[in-house]
Amino acid sequence: MKNFVVTLAIFLSVLLLWAIIGMKRSDRSFLLPSTVLDRATPLNVNIDVDFIKSLKDPAYGK
């Protein structure tokens, strides 16, 4: 019961803080700026299969 009261108190204080600061509508450009999206673009690479097969203990090898 003590854990429930502590959890409820934390939840209510966070809810009160959220209400005081202001419930802002989530904006994708705020959460994911263009610099993050530029870094997240996949690279165009070629996988060297012969090199992976030549390894002593490949991940899904023999």
CHARMM-style PDB file with segment names, atoms N, HN, CA, C and O in Angstrom:
ATOM      1  N   MET     1       0.820  -1.189   0.000  1.00  0.00      PROA
ATOM      2  CA  MET     1       0.000   0.000   0.000  1.00  0.00      PROA
ATOM      3  C   MET     1       0.871   1.263   0.000  1.00  0.00      PROA
ATOM      4  O   MET     1       0.514   2.286  -0.583  1.00  0.00      PROA
ATOM      5  N   LYS     2       2.029   1.158   0.674  1.00  0.00      PROA
ATOM      6  HN  LYS     2       2.320   0.327   1.148  1.00  0.00      PROA
ATOM      7  CA  LYS     2       2.919   2.306   0.735  1.00  0.00      PROA
ATOM      8  C   LYS     2       3.450   2.636  -0.659  1.00  0.00      PROA
ATOM      9  O   LYS     2       3.586   3.809  -1.006  1.00  0.00      PROA
ATOM     10  N   ASN     3       3.753   1.613  -1.463  1.00  0.00      PROA
ATOM     11  HN  ASN     3       3.643   0.659  -1.181  1.00  0.00      PROA
ATOM     12  CA  ASN     3       4.227   1.836  -2.833  1.00  0.00      PROA
ATOM     13  C   ASN     3       3.167   2.526  -3.678  1.00  0.00      PROA
ATOM     14  O   ASN     3       3.485   3.381  -4.504  1.00  0.00      PROA
ATOM     15  N   PHE     4       1.915   2.156  -3.474  1.00  0.00      PROA
ATOM     16  HN  PHE     4       1.657   1.461  -2.803  1.00  0.00      PROA
ATOM     17  CA  PHE     4       0.828   2.777  -4.224  1.00  0.00      PROA
ATOM     18  C   PHE     4       0.702   4.256  -3.883  1.00  0.00      PROA
ATOM     19  O   PHE     4       0.514   5.086  -4.772  1.00  0.00      PROA
ATOM     20  N   VAL     5       0.805   4.587  -2.608  1.00  0.00      PROA
ATOM     21  HN  VAL     5       0.958   3.913  -1.886  1.00  0.00      PROA
ATOM     22  CA  VAL     5       0.680   5.982  -2.182  1.00  0.00      PROA
ATOM     23  C   VAL     5       1.834   6.801  -2.747  1.00  0.00      PROA
ATOM     24  O   VAL     5       1.624   7.918  -3.219  1.00  0.00      PROA
ATOM     25  N   VAL     6       3.047   6.263  -2.706  1.00  0.00      PROA
ATOM     26  HN  VAL     6       3.218   5.356  -2.322  1.00  0.00      PROA
ATOM     27  CA  VAL     6       4.208   6.972  -3.248  1.00  0.00      PROA
ATOM     28  C   VAL     6       4.051   7.151  -4.753  1.00  0.00      PROA
ATOM     29  O   VAL     6       4.305   8.235  -5.278  1.00  0.00      PROA
ATOM     30  N   THR     7       3.641   6.109  -5.443  1.00  0.00      PROA
ATOM     31  HN  THR     7       3.434   5.228  -5.016  1.00  0.00      PROA
ATOM     32  CA  THR     7       3.438   6.193  -6.888  1.00  0.00      PROA
ATOM     33  C   THR     7       2.340   7.192  -7.230  1.00  0.00      PROA
ATOM     34  O   THR     7       2.479   7.962  -8.180  1.00  0.00      PROA
ATOM     35  N   LEU     8       1.277   7.187  -6.485  1.00  0.00      PROA
ATOM     36  HN  LEU     8       1.165   6.561  -5.713  1.00  0.00      PROA
ATOM     37  CA  LEU     8       0.182   8.130  -6.714  1.00  0.00      PROA
ATOM     38  C   LEU     8       0.636   9.566  -6.466  1.00  0.00      PROA
ATOM     39  O   LEU     8       0.258  10.473  -7.208  1.00  0.00      PROA
ATOM     40  N   ALA     9       1.442   9.777  -5.430  1.00  0.00      PROA
ATOM     41  HN  ALA     9       1.749   9.041  -4.827  1.00  0.00      PROA
ATOM     42  CA  ALA     9       1.946  11.121  -5.144  1.00  0.00      PROA
ATOM     43  C   ALA     9       2.861  11.609  -6.258  1.00  0.00      PROA
ATOM     44  O   ALA     9       2.775  12.769  -6.662  1.00  0.00      PROA
ATOM     45  N   ILE    10       3.728  10.749  -6.758  1.00  0.00      PROA
ATOM     46  HN  ILE    10       3.797   9.806  -6.430  1.00  0.00      PROA
ATOM     47  CA  ILE    10       4.615  11.131  -7.868  1.00  0.00      PROA
ATOM     48  C   ILE    10       3.799  11.435  -9.106  1.00  0.00      PROA
ATOM     49  O   ILE    10       4.056  12.424  -9.792  1.00  0.00      PROA
ATOM     50  N   PHE    11       2.816  10.593  -9.402  1.00  0.00      PROA
ATOM     51  HN  PHE    11       2.608   9.789  -8.845  1.00  0.00      PROA
ATOM     52  CA  PHE    11       1.975  10.799 -10.582  1.00  0.00      PROA
ATOM     53  C   PHE    11       1.216  12.119 -10.490  1.00  0.00      PROA
ATOM     54  O   PHE    11       1.141  12.860 -11.470  1.00  0.00      PROA
ATOM     55  N   LEU    12       0.660  12.413  -9.332  1.00  0.00      PROA
ATOM     56  HN  LEU    12       0.722  11.811  -8.536  1.00  0.00      PROA
ATOM     57  CA  LEU    12      -0.099  13.654  -9.177  1.00  0.00      PROA
ATOM     58  C   LEU    12       0.806  14.873  -9.248  1.00  0.00      PROA
ATOM     59  O   LEU    12       0.412  15.899  -9.801  1.00  0.00      PROA
ATOM     60  N   SER    13       2.018  14.778  -8.694  1.00  0.00      PROA
ATOM     61  HN  SER    13       2.338  13.944  -8.244  1.00  0.00      PROA
ATOM     62  CA  SER    13       2.928  15.925  -8.781  1.00  0.00      PROA
ATOM     63  C   SER    13       3.380  16.162 -10.219  1.00  0.00      PROA
ATOM     64  O   SER    13       3.507  17.311 -10.643  1.00  0.00      PROA
ATOM     65  N   VAL    14       3.623  15.101 -10.967  1.00  0.00      PROA
ATOM     66  HN  VAL    14       3.520  14.168 -10.622  1.00  0.00      PROA
ATOM     67  CA  VAL    14       3.991  15.259 -12.374  1.00  0.00      PROA
ATOM     68  C   VAL    14       2.814  15.832 -13.159  1.00  0.00      PROA
ATOM     69  O   VAL    14       3.006  16.701 -14.010  1.00  0.00      PROA
ATOM     70  N   LEU    15       1.628  15.369 -12.892  1.00  0.00      PROA
ATOM     71  HN  LEU    15       1.472  14.663 -12.201  1.00  0.00      PROA
ATOM     72  CA  LEU    15       0.438  15.888 -13.558  1.00  0.00      PROA
ATOM     73  C   LEU    15       0.235  17.369 -13.240  1.00  0.00      PROA
ATOM     74  O   LEU    15      -0.134  18.146 -14.121  1.00  0.00      PROA
ATOM     75  N   LEU    16       0.472  17.763 -11.993  1.00  0.00      PROA
ATOM     76  HN  LEU    16       0.771  17.132 -11.278  1.00  0.00      PROA
ATOM     77  CA  LEU    16       0.357  19.164 -11.614  1.00  0.00      PROA
ATOM     78  C   LEU    16       1.419  20.010 -12.301  1.00  0.00      PROA
ATOM     79  O   LEU    16       1.122  21.104 -12.782  1.00  0.00      PROA
ATOM     80  N   LEU    17       2.644  19.521 -12.351  1.00  0.00      PROA
ATOM     81  HN  LEU    17       2.885  18.633 -11.960  1.00  0.00      PROA
ATOM     82  CA  LEU    17       3.721  20.234 -13.046  1.00  0.00      PROA
ATOM     83  C   LEU    17       3.392  20.401 -14.515  1.00  0.00      PROA
ATOM     84  O   LEU    17       3.615  21.467 -15.089  1.00  0.00      PROA
ATOM     85  N   TRP    18       2.860  19.347 -15.126  1.00  0.00      PROA
ATOM     86  HN  TRP    18       2.679  18.481 -14.660  1.00  0.00      PROA
ATOM     87  CA  TRP    18       2.498  19.389 -16.540  1.00  0.00      PROA
ATOM     88  C   TRP    18       1.405  20.424 -16.779  1.00  0.00      PROA
ATOM     89  O   TRP    18       1.420  21.135 -17.784  1.00  0.00      PROA
ATOM     90  N   ALA    19       0.463  20.501 -15.854  1.00  0.00      PROA
ATOM     91  HN  ALA    19       0.450  19.924 -15.038  1.00  0.00      PROA
ATOM     92  CA  ALA    19      -0.625  21.472 -15.998  1.00  0.00      PROA
ATOM     93  C   ALA    19      -0.120  22.899 -15.792  1.00  0.00      PROA
ATOM     94  O   ALA    19      -0.588  23.820 -16.461  1.00  0.00      PROA
ATOM     95  N   ILE    20       0.825  23.092 -14.879  1.00  0.00      PROA
ATOM     96  HN  ILE    20       1.205  22.343 -14.335  1.00  0.00      PROA
ATOM     97  CA  ILE    20       1.351  24.437 -14.621  1.00  0.00      PROA
ATOM     98  C   ILE    20       2.201  24.919 -15.783  1.00  0.00      PROA
ATOM     99  O   ILE    20       2.052  26.050 -16.244  1.00  0.00      PROA
ATOM    100  N   ILE    21       3.095  24.055 -16.255  1.00  0.00      PROA
ATOM    101  HN  ILE    21       3.216  23.136 -15.880  1.00  0.00      PROA
ATOM    102  CA  ILE    21       3.982  24.447 -17.354  1.00  0.00      PROA
ATOM    103  C   ILE    21       3.182  24.666 -18.625  1.00  0.00      PROA
ATOM    104  O   ILE    21       3.496  25.563 -19.408  1.00  0.00      PROA
ATOM    105  N   GLY    22       2.188  23.886 -18.832  1.00  0.00      PROA
ATOM    106  HN  GLY    22       1.933  23.157 -18.196  1.00  0.00      PROA
ATOM    107  CA  GLY    22       1.336  24.040 -20.007  1.00  0.00      PROA
ATOM    108  C   GLY    22       1.382  22.798 -20.872  1.00  0.00      PROA
ATOM    109  O   GLY    22       2.449  22.293 -21.221  1.00  0.00      PROA
ATOM    110  N   MET    23       0.216  22.329 -21.203  1.00  0.00      PROA
ATOM    111  HN  MET    23      -0.651  22.739 -20.919  1.00  0.00      PROA
ATOM    112  CA  MET    23       0.121  21.149 -22.037  1.00  0.00      PROA
ATOM    113  C   MET    23       0.275  21.575 -23.489  1.00  0.00      PROA
ATOM    114  O   MET    23      -0.678  22.036 -24.117  1.00  0.00      PROA
ATOM    115  N   LYS    24       1.462  21.420 -24.004  1.00  0.00      PROA
ATOM    116  HN  LYS    24       2.236  21.045 -23.494  1.00  0.00      PROA
ATOM    117  CA  LYS    24       1.727  21.815 -25.377  1.00  0.00      PROA
ATOM    118  C   LYS    24       1.447  20.641 -26.309  1.00  0.00      PROA
ATOM    119  O   LYS    24       1.668  19.479 -25.969  1.00  0.00      PROA
ATOM    120  N   ARG    25       0.969  20.976 -27.454  1.00  0.00      PROA
ATOM    121  HN  ARG    25       0.789  21.920 -27.730  1.00  0.00      PROA
ATOM    122  CA  ARG    25       0.724  19.945 -28.459  1.00  0.00      PROA
ATOM    123  C   ARG    25       2.074  19.465 -28.993  1.00  0.00      PROA
ATOM    124  O   ARG    25       2.956  20.273 -29.283  1.00  0.00      PROA
ATOM    125  N   SER    26       2.226  18.162 -29.118  1.00  0.00      PROA
ATOM    126  HN  SER    26       1.509  17.506 -28.882  1.00  0.00      PROA
ATOM    127  CA  SER    26       3.508  17.625 -29.565  1.00  0.00      PROA
ATOM    128  C   SER    26       3.761  18.029 -31.016  1.00  0.00      PROA
ATOM    129  O   SER    26       2.883  17.912 -31.871  1.00  0.00      PROA
ATOM    130  N   ASP    27       4.950  18.497 -31.270  1.00  0.00      PROA
ATOM    131  HN  ASP    27       5.664  18.592 -30.576  1.00  0.00      PROA
ATOM    132  CA  ASP    27       5.336  18.973 -32.588  1.00  0.00      PROA
ATOM    133  C   ASP    27       6.512  18.138 -33.068  1.00  0.00      PROA
ATOM    134  O   ASP    27       7.535  18.052 -32.389  1.00  0.00      PROA
ATOM    135  N   ARG    28       6.372  17.531 -34.222  1.00  0.00      PROA
ATOM    136  HN  ARG    28       5.541  17.600 -34.774  1.00  0.00      PROA
ATOM    137  CA  ARG    28       7.410  16.641 -34.729  1.00  0.00      PROA
ATOM    138  C   ARG    28       8.716  17.387 -34.980  1.00  0.00      PROA
ATOM    139  O   ARG    28       9.791  16.834 -34.751  1.00  0.00      PROA
ATOM    140  N   SER    29       8.643  18.613 -35.437  1.00  0.00      PROA
ATOM    141  HN  SER    29       7.769  19.063 -35.623  1.00  0.00      PROA
ATOM    142  CA  SER    29       9.871  19.361 -35.694  1.00  0.00      PROA
ATOM    143  C   SER    29      10.582  19.719 -34.389  1.00  0.00      PROA
ATOM    144  O   SER    29      11.798  19.911 -34.379  1.00  0.00      PROA
ATOM    145  N   PHE    30       9.834  19.808 -33.295  1.00  0.00      PROA
ATOM    146  HN  PHE    30       8.846  19.652 -33.303  1.00  0.00      PROA
ATOM    147  CA  PHE    30      10.470  20.060 -31.997  1.00  0.00      PROA
ATOM    148  C   PHE    30      11.112  18.794 -31.456  1.00  0.00      PROA
ATOM    149  O   PHE    30      12.217  18.838 -30.916  1.00  0.00      PROA
ATOM    150  N   LEU    31      10.426  17.666 -31.597  1.00  0.00      PROA
ATOM    151  HN  LEU    31       9.528  17.630 -32.036  1.00  0.00      PROA
ATOM    152  CA  LEU    31      10.955  16.411 -31.073  1.00  0.00      PROA
ATOM    153  C   LEU    31      12.066  15.858 -31.945  1.00  0.00      PROA
ATOM    154  O   LEU    31      13.037  15.306 -31.427  1.00  0.00      PROA
ATOM    155  N   LEU    32      11.945  15.993 -33.251  1.00  0.00      PROA
ATOM    156  HN  LEU    32      11.157  16.441 -33.672  1.00  0.00      PROA
ATOM    157  CA  LEU    32      12.948  15.488 -34.181  1.00  0.00      PROA
ATOM    158  C   LEU    32      13.420  16.623 -35.075  1.00  0.00      PROA
ATOM    159  O   LEU    32      12.852  16.842 -36.145  1.00  0.00      PROA
ATOM    160  N   PRO    33      14.446  17.345 -34.655  1.00  0.00      PROA
ATOM    161  CA  PRO    33      14.946  18.425 -35.506  1.00  0.00      PROA
ATOM    162  C   PRO    33      15.579  17.866 -36.774  1.00  0.00      PROA
ATOM    163  O   PRO    33      15.909  16.682 -36.849  1.00  0.00      PROA
ATOM    164  N   SER    34      15.742  18.720 -37.752  1.00  0.00      PROA
ATOM    165  HN  SER    34      15.474  19.682 -37.691  1.00  0.00      PROA
ATOM    166  CA  SER    34      16.256  18.270 -39.050  1.00  0.00      PROA
ATOM    167  C   SER    34      17.674  17.727 -38.948  1.00  0.00      PROA
ATOM    168  O   SER    34      18.060  16.881 -39.755  1.00  0.00      PROA
ATOM    169  N   THR    35      18.461  18.190 -37.978  1.00  0.00      PROA
ATOM    170  HN  THR    35      18.147  18.877 -37.323  1.00  0.00      PROA
ATOM    171  CA  THR    35      19.825  17.670 -37.834  1.00  0.00      PROA
ATOM    172  C   THR    35      19.807  16.200 -37.430  1.00  0.00      PROA
ATOM    173  O   THR    35      20.646  15.421 -37.883  1.00  0.00      PROA
ATOM    174  N   VAL    36      18.862  15.820 -36.589  1.00  0.00      PROA
ATOM    175  HN  VAL    36      18.180  16.453 -36.222  1.00  0.00      PROA
ATOM    176  CA  VAL    36      18.750  14.413 -36.199  1.00  0.00      PROA
ATOM    177  C   VAL    36      18.295  13.577 -37.384  1.00  0.00      PROA
ATOM    178  O   VAL    36      18.809  12.482 -37.610  1.00  0.00      PROA
ATOM    179  N   LEU    37      17.337  14.087 -38.137  1.00  0.00      PROA
ATOM    180  HN  LEU    37      16.919  14.976 -37.953  1.00  0.00      PROA
ATOM    181  CA  LEU    37      16.849  13.340 -39.292  1.00  0.00      PROA
ATOM    182  C   LEU    37      17.912  13.219 -40.370  1.00  0.00      PROA
ATOM    183  O   LEU    37      17.955  12.208 -41.072  1.00  0.00      PROA
ATOM    184  N   ASP    38      18.780  14.229 -40.523  1.00  0.00      PROA
ATOM    185  HN  ASP    38      18.746  15.050 -39.953  1.00  0.00      PROA
ATOM    186  CA  ASP    38      19.868  14.135 -41.494  1.00  0.00      PROA
ATOM    187  C   ASP    38      20.855  13.049 -41.114  1.00  0.00      PROA
ATOM    188  O   ASP    38      21.370  12.343 -41.981  1.00  0.00      PROA
ATOM    189  N   ARG    39      21.121  12.913 -39.833  1.00  0.00      PROA
ATOM    190  HN  ARG    39      20.703  13.487 -39.129  1.00  0.00      PROA
ATOM    191  CA  ARG    39      22.046  11.868 -39.374  1.00  0.00      PROA
ATOM    192  C   ARG    39      21.425  10.486 -39.451  1.00  0.00      PROA
ATOM    193  O   ARG    39      22.147   9.493 -39.532  1.00  0.00      PROA
ATOM    194  N   ALA    40      20.111  10.400 -39.426  1.00  0.00      PROA
ATOM    195  HN  ALA    40      19.524  11.207 -39.360  1.00  0.00      PROA
ATOM    196  CA  ALA    40      19.430   9.118 -39.378  1.00  0.00      PROA
ATOM    197  C   ALA    40      19.226   8.499 -40.761  1.00  0.00      PROA
ATOM    198  O   ALA    40      18.697   7.391 -40.858  1.00  0.00      PROA
ATOM    199  N   THR    41      19.622   9.167 -41.807  1.00  0.00      PROA
ATOM    200  HN  THR    41      20.052  10.067 -41.728  1.00  0.00      PROA
ATOM    201  CA  THR    41      19.431   8.595 -43.136  1.00  0.00      PROA
ATOM    202  C   THR    41      20.359   7.401 -43.321  1.00  0.00      PROA
ATOM    203  O   THR    41      21.521   7.459 -42.920  1.00  0.00      PROA
ATOM    204  N   PRO    42      19.871   6.335 -43.913  1.00  0.00      PROA
ATOM    205  CA  PRO    42      20.707   5.146 -44.082  1.00  0.00      PROA
ATOM    206  C   PRO    42      21.823   5.393 -45.096  1.00  0.00      PROA
ATOM    207  O   PRO    42      21.680   6.183 -46.029  1.00  0.00      PROA
ATOM    208  N   LEU    43      22.913   4.706 -44.887  1.00  0.00      PROA
ATOM    209  HN  LEU    43      23.029   4.064 -44.129  1.00  0.00      PROA
ATOM    210  CA  LEU    43      24.044   4.823 -45.790  1.00  0.00      PROA
ATOM    211  C   LEU    43      23.915   3.802 -46.915  1.00  0.00      PROA
ATOM    212  O   LEU    43      23.332   2.734 -46.729  1.00  0.00      PROA
ATOM    213  N   ASN    44      24.450   4.129 -48.057  1.00  0.00      PROA
ATOM    214  HN  ASN    44      24.924   4.996 -48.208  1.00  0.00      PROA
ATOM    215  CA  ASN    44      24.458   3.203 -49.178  1.00  0.00      PROA
ATOM    216  C   ASN    44      25.812   2.490 -49.155  1.00  0.00      PROA
ATOM    217  O   ASN    44      26.815   3.041 -49.609  1.00  0.00      PROA
ATOM    218  N   VAL    45      25.836   1.271 -48.629  1.00  0.00      PROA
ATOM    219  HN  VAL    45      25.021   0.824 -48.261  1.00  0.00      PROA
ATOM    220  CA  VAL    45      27.087   0.529 -48.490  1.00  0.00      PROA
ATOM    221  C   VAL    45      26.953  -0.843 -49.131  1.00  0.00      PROA
ATOM    222  O   VAL    45      25.852  -1.371 -49.294  1.00  0.00      PROA
ATOM    223  N   ASN    46      28.070  -1.391 -49.479  1.00  0.00      PROA
ATOM    224  HN  ASN    46      28.964  -0.963 -49.346  1.00  0.00      PROA
ATOM    225  CA  ASN    46      28.123  -2.759 -49.990  1.00  0.00      PROA
ATOM    226  C   ASN    46      28.698  -3.658 -48.909  1.00  0.00      PROA
ATOM    227  O   ASN    46      29.675  -3.301 -48.250  1.00  0.00      PROA
ATOM    228  N   ILE    47      28.097  -4.816 -48.729  1.00  0.00      PROA
ATOM    229  HN  ILE    47      27.304  -5.106 -49.264  1.00  0.00      PROA
ATOM    230  CA  ILE    47      28.558  -5.758 -47.716  1.00  0.00      PROA
ATOM    231  C   ILE    47      29.512  -6.742 -48.375  1.00  0.00      PROA
ATOM    232  O   ILE    47      29.185  -7.362 -49.387  1.00  0.00      PROA
ATOM    233  N   ASP    48      30.693  -6.875 -47.787  1.00  0.00      PROA
ATOM    234  HN  ASP    48      30.959  -6.371 -46.965  1.00  0.00      PROA
ATOM    235  CA  ASP    48      31.708  -7.780 -48.312  1.00  0.00      PROA
ATOM    236  C   ASP    48      31.449  -9.171 -47.741  1.00  0.00      PROA
ATOM    237  O   ASP    48      31.916  -9.496 -46.649  1.00  0.00      PROA
ATOM    238  N   VAL    49      30.701  -9.993 -48.485  1.00  0.00      PROA
ATOM    239  HN  VAL    49      30.322  -9.730 -49.372  1.00  0.00      PROA
ATOM    240  CA  VAL    49      30.306 -11.317 -48.022  1.00  0.00      PROA
ATOM    241  C   VAL    49      31.523 -12.232 -47.908  1.00  0.00      PROA
ATOM    242  O   VAL    49      31.601 -13.039 -46.982  1.00  0.00      PROA
ATOM    243  N   ASP    50      32.467 -12.120 -48.829  1.00  0.00      PROA
ATOM    244  HN  ASP    50      32.404 -11.465 -49.582  1.00  0.00      PROA
ATOM    245  CA  ASP    50      33.655 -12.963 -48.768  1.00  0.00      PROA
ATOM    246  C   ASP    50      34.464 -12.685 -47.501  1.00  0.00      PROA
ATOM    247  O   ASP    50      35.007 -13.609 -46.895  1.00  0.00      PROA
ATOM    248  N   PHE    51      34.546 -11.423 -47.103  1.00  0.00      PROA
ATOM    249  HN  PHE    51      34.105 -10.672 -47.596  1.00  0.00      PROA
ATOM    250  CA  PHE    51      35.260 -11.090 -45.873  1.00  0.00      PROA
ATOM    251  C   PHE    51      34.562 -11.688 -44.658  1.00  0.00      PROA
ATOM    252  O   PHE    51      35.220 -12.199 -43.751  1.00  0.00      PROA
ATOM    253  N   ILE    52      33.234 -11.628 -44.635  1.00  0.00      PROA
ATOM    254  HN  ILE    52      32.699 -11.213 -45.371  1.00  0.00      PROA
ATOM    255  CA  ILE    52      32.492 -12.184 -43.501  1.00  0.00      PROA
ATOM    256  C   ILE    52      32.657 -13.697 -43.443  1.00  0.00      PROA
ATOM    257  O   ILE    52      32.793 -14.265 -42.360  1.00  0.00      PROA
ATOM    258  N   LYS    53      32.645 -14.354 -44.601  1.00  0.00      PROA
ATOM    259  HN  LYS    53      32.534 -13.893 -45.481  1.00  0.00      PROA
ATOM    260  CA  LYS    53      32.840 -15.805 -44.620  1.00  0.00      PROA
ATOM    261  C   LYS    53      34.254 -16.188 -44.206  1.00  0.00      PROA
ATOM    262  O   LYS    53      34.469 -17.277 -43.675  1.00  0.00      PROA
ATOM    263  N   SER    54      35.211 -15.314 -44.442  1.00  0.00      PROA
ATOM    264  HN  SER    54      35.037 -14.429 -44.874  1.00  0.00      PROA
ATOM    265  CA  SER    54      36.606 -15.635 -44.099  1.00  0.00      PROA
ATOM    266  C   SER    54      36.907 -15.448 -42.616  1.00  0.00      PROA
ATOM    267  O   SER    54      37.981 -15.838 -42.158  1.00  0.00      PROA
ATOM    268  N   LEU    55      35.994 -14.867 -41.863  1.00  0.00      PROA
ATOM    269  HN  LEU    55      35.122 -14.550 -42.235  1.00  0.00      PROA
ATOM    270  CA  LEU    55      36.229 -14.696 -40.444  1.00  0.00      PROA
ATOM    271  C   LEU    55      36.248 -16.039 -39.750  1.00  0.00      PROA
ATOM    272  O   LEU    55      35.627 -16.995 -40.214  1.00  0.00      PROA
ATOM    273  N   LYS    56      36.968 -16.114 -38.628  1.00  0.00      PROA
ATOM    274  HN  LYS    56      37.472 -15.338 -38.251  1.00  0.00      PROA
ATOM    275  CA  LYS    56      37.157 -17.381 -37.947  1.00  0.00      PROA
ATOM    276  C   LYS    56      35.838 -17.878 -37.346  1.00  0.00      PROA
ATOM    277  O   LYS    56      35.535 -19.067 -37.440  1.00  0.00      PROA
ATOM    278  N   ASP    57      35.053 -16.992 -36.733  1.00  0.00      PROA
ATOM    279  HN  ASP    57      35.300 -16.026 -36.656  1.00  0.00      PROA
ATOM    280  CA  ASP    57      33.799 -17.399 -36.097  1.00  0.00      PROA
ATOM    281  C   ASP    57      32.715 -16.391 -36.449  1.00  0.00      PROA
ATOM    282  O   ASP    57      32.365 -15.564 -35.607  1.00  0.00      PROA
ATOM    283  N   PRO    58      32.165 -16.429 -37.676  1.00  0.00      PROA
ATOM    284  CA  PRO    58      31.105 -15.471 -38.025  1.00  0.00      PROA
ATOM    285  C   PRO    58      29.841 -15.739 -37.206  1.00  0.00      PROA
ATOM    286  O   PRO    58      29.679 -16.811 -36.623  1.00  0.00      PROA
ATOM    287  N   ALA    59      28.978 -14.778 -37.174  1.00  0.00      PROA
ATOM    288  HN  ALA    59      29.109 -13.907 -37.647  1.00  0.00      PROA
ATOM    289  CA  ALA    59      27.812 -14.822 -36.296  1.00  0.00      PROA
ATOM    290  C   ALA    59      26.909 -16.020 -36.590  1.00  0.00      PROA
ATOM    291  O   ALA    59      26.545 -16.750 -35.668  1.00  0.00      PROA
ATOM    292  N   TYR    60      26.551 -16.230 -37.822  1.00  0.00      PROA
ATOM    293  HN  TYR    60      26.847 -15.637 -38.571  1.00  0.00      PROA
ATOM    294  CA  TYR    60      25.665 -17.342 -38.169  1.00  0.00      PROA
ATOM    295  C   TYR    60      26.376 -18.328 -39.066  1.00  0.00      PROA
ATOM    296  O   TYR    60      25.781 -18.872 -39.997  1.00  0.00      PROA
ATOM    297  N   GLY    61      27.600 -18.553 -38.800  1.00  0.00      PROA
ATOM    298  HN  GLY    61      28.083 -18.111 -38.044  1.00  0.00      PROA
ATOM    299  CA  GLY    61      28.408 -19.431 -39.652  1.00  0.00      PROA
ATOM    300  C   GLY    61      28.391 -20.874 -39.173  1.00  0.00      PROA
ATOM    301  O   GLY    61      27.526 -21.307 -38.411  1.00  0.00      PROA
ATOM    302  N   LYS    62      29.378 -21.580 -39.654  1.00  0.00      PROA
ATOM    303  HN  LYS    62      30.080 -21.229 -40.272  1.00  0.00      PROA
ATOM    304  CA  LYS    62      29.480 -23.024 -39.339  1.00  0.00      PROA
ATOM    305  C   LYS    62      30.005 -23.264 -37.946  1.00  0.00      PROA
ATOM    306  OT1 LYS    62      30.150 -24.413 -37.530  1.00  0.00      PROA
TER     307      LYS     62
END
